[in-house]
């Protein structure tokens, strides 16, 4: 934990913020394997640092963040960091008021994390937003490790309960679910009750305080009882299988012992055969010596007989008898020697046949081991090829992400240029409009001055008709004031309309730019995050294959060491290894298909990005067309105002010029 503490303080200082003293104290006092930050108000910088550290932390198996007053941004940063963690087993987020963003982040966490077994989310607001809670339920359906989930006091409505029911139909690992003190109601209770027959792992479901009728609660309790019975039977079956596996292992050991005993008996028989051959050889030597001695005796007797032929005539009969006895003895010795030679030959042939059989079995086992080594080498080559393909896909992902970023930057620059051009054109139009208005006001002032001069001249000429001229002057002055007021009103109205239209256009442009930028950024971020998660999943699969290959190599080395002692078990084990290799080949083919699917998805993403760029260009063209139409409308309004001003001027001139004519004309 000391290293974790130092890295936390370093990351906080790098981000420009001071580490929280309370968090440092808790990290200093925490036991090994447990990180408890309960009731500590964590800032966004602290959450960002923890989110960067938790994926690399390999000792923390329990994380408690209850009542930490986490913000939406802080919660998303923390949960994003936990997506890549493979050691954490218990996570407590009680009383943090998590809402829409938190629910979506939790859904992504459940989809990507494969180690969390217990999740506590009591006293939050996950069920307030239906769409966000639907994403959370989707992550729960795709999760394959969570066993305990606490959702008490989360404002879950009947729609949220229906989403949970759909998630429970797809989930295969969740065992305990606590939904007490929510707003599930009758519809939600029925949805949960209907989903229980399709779920085989859930054995505890708490629904107290949800306004659910008693019959639905009883049906849920009955289903939970059935699931508990099923769980107990499953555990008993597991225990039985464990016992049977132990017995099978014991039998295998006994078989190996029997095989060793057989080998020892064979060795003993070989030793006995060697001893018997030695004894028979010794016997043959003794018999040969006895024969040699008898031959010497016979020769001596023959010499004595030759010397005493005349004197010992009676002893001839005895000599003949002795010769016959010697012949029979020699024949018996010859038959005995032939029998012993035949027995020795038979024993030697049997020993040679046994040795040839053993040598054949050993050669077959060696050939099979060579075949297995060749298959392992082929698998290693395939794994290397797949690693190269993964490296190439990662490079392509990085290049595509860089291209997307460059295109986004170019699109932003184009939008900025278009905005500047629009603003410049609007400023030019405003300046032209101001100049035209000033020109019109000057022209009107000059015309008024000319009219005043003409009126003075007419006043000098109309001294006799002062009363009528006074009346005419009053009427003209009133009409002039009305005309000026009408002109001022028309000008003000035109100014207001133009300003409102320009402001409306600028707001539309800003909203469109923001929407396009936000949508593009979100799409790019989502695409990059999905690609990263897929790349991490592929890396995990490759690591599992490497581990499997290492295990196979270890097994092969052990088998090479034990091949002399386990000749009878070689065939069965080779068959099992062939099955495993076939399964691994199928897994590699699945990996190839996944890589092809990733390439197709990258192509689809590139086409979508191109379509988005084309849509932006079309929107820019439409905005330009709208601006052109607005400019045409502004020009038309100016022409209409100029025409109105000219009409008013002509009317005033006609009125001023026609009034003396009417006064000087004689009555009819």
Helices and strands as residue ranges (DSSP letters): H 2-14, H 21-29, E 34-36, H 44-54, E 62-64, H 72-82, E 90-92, H 100-112, E 118-120, H 130-142, E 148-150, H 158-170, E 176-178, H 185-195, G 196-198, E 204-206, H 214-307, H 314-461, H 466-562, H 570-664
